[in-house]
């Protein structure tokens, strides 16, 4: 195990101890019919991980990129990387991932950061 693997393990332990389970779902688009402008979706992919939700600071809320009720998610390095458009359910509240970033020093995922919007 390398240094960043150890950091990912520490992050996962802290998020397990202090965070909560976040459940994600992703609609799998099978095809797009350009003539009709419709997608055909397959079975949704679901995955979960331990994470922590935070509010944005007032100084970060610009009303465009970051809106008033957006949340910041710190997520352990899960096997299924989150994607923009995935639904994240926290308790009984469903959010959409509108921005995400993998924290990858030396190319190894330690955590994911995401912006959530209800």
C-alpha positions in Angstrom: 0.0 0.0 0.0 1.4 3.4 -1.0 1.1 6.7 0.8 -2.0 7.8 -1.1 -3.7 4.5 -0.6 -3.1 5.0 3.1 -4.6 8.5 2.8 -7.7 7.1 1.0 -8.1 4.6 3.8 -7.8 7.3 6.5 -10.4 9.4 4.6 -12.8 6.4 4.3 -12.4 5.7 8.0 -13.1 9.3 9.0 -16.1 9.5 6.6 -17.4 6.2 7.9 -17.1 7.3 11.6 -18.2 10.9 11.2 -20.2 11.0 7.9 -23.2 9.2 6.6 -24.2 6.8 3.8 -24.9 8.5 0.5 -26.9 6.5 -2.1 -26.4 7.4 -5.8 -28.3 6.4 -8.9 -27.5 6.9 -12.5 -29.8 6.5 -15.5 -28.1 4.5 -18.1 -28.8 6.0 -21.6 -28.9 3.2 -24.2 -29.5 5.3 -27.2 -30.6 8.7 -28.4 -33.1 9.2 -31.2 -32.2 12.5 -32.8 -35.4 12.7 -34.9 -37.6 12.4 -31.8 -35.1 14.1 -29.4 -35.6 11.3 -26.9 -33.3 9.1 -25.0 -33.9 5.4 -24.3 -32.8 4.5 -20.8 -31.9 1.2 -19.4 -31.7 0.0 -15.9 -30.4 2.5 -13.4 -27.0 1.9 -11.8 -27.0 2.4 -8.0 -24.0 2.7 -5.7 -23.3 4.1 -2.3 -20.5 5.4 -0.2 -19.7 7.3 3.0 -19.6 11.0 2.8 -20.1 14.3 4.6 -22.3 17.2 3.4 -21.5 20.8 4.1 -23.1 24.2 3.3 -21.2 26.6 1.1 -19.8 29.8 2.8 -21.9 32.9 2.0 -18.9 34.3 0.2 -18.9 31.4 -2.2 -22.6 31.7 -3.3 -22.7 33.8 -6.4 -26.3 32.8 -7.5 -25.0 31.3 -10.7 -22.3 28.7 -10.3 -23.1 28.2 -6.6 -26.7 28.8 -5.7 -28.2 29.4 -2.2 -29.2 25.9 -1.3 -26.3 24.0 -3.0 -24.3 21.6 -0.8 -20.7 20.4 -0.9 -20.1 16.7 -0.7 -16.9 15.0 0.4 -17.1 11.3 -0.6 -14.8 8.4 0.0 -13.0 6.9 -3.0 -15.8 4.6 -4.1 -15.4 2.0 -6.9 -18.0 3.7 -9.1 -16.9 7.2 -9.7 -19.7 9.8 -9.4 -20.7 11.6 -12.6 -22.4 14.9 -13.3 -26.1 14.2 -13.5 -26.1 11.3 -11.0 -28.7 11.6 -8.2 -27.3 11.6 -4.6 -29.8 10.8 -1.9 -28.9 12.0 1.6 -31.5 11.0 4.2 -34.7 11.7 2.4 -33.4 14.6 0.2 -32.5 13.9 -3.4 -29.8 16.1 -5.0 -28.2 16.2 -8.5 -24.5 16.2 -8.9 -23.8 19.3 -10.9 -20.0 19.5 -10.5 -17.5 16.9 -9.3 -13.8 16.5 -8.9 -11.6 13.5 -8.0 -8.7 14.5 -5.7 -5.9 12.4 -7.2 -2.4 13.2 -6.1 0.0 11.0 -8.0 -3.0 9.6 -10.0 -4.6 7.8 -7.1 -8.1 8.8 -6.0 -8.1 9.8 -2.3 -11.6 11.4 -2.2 -14.2 12.9 -4.4 -15.6 16.4 -4.0 -19.0 17.2 -5.6 -21.5 20.1 -5.7 -25.0 19.0 -5.1 -28.3 20.8 -6.0 -31.8 19.9 -4.8 
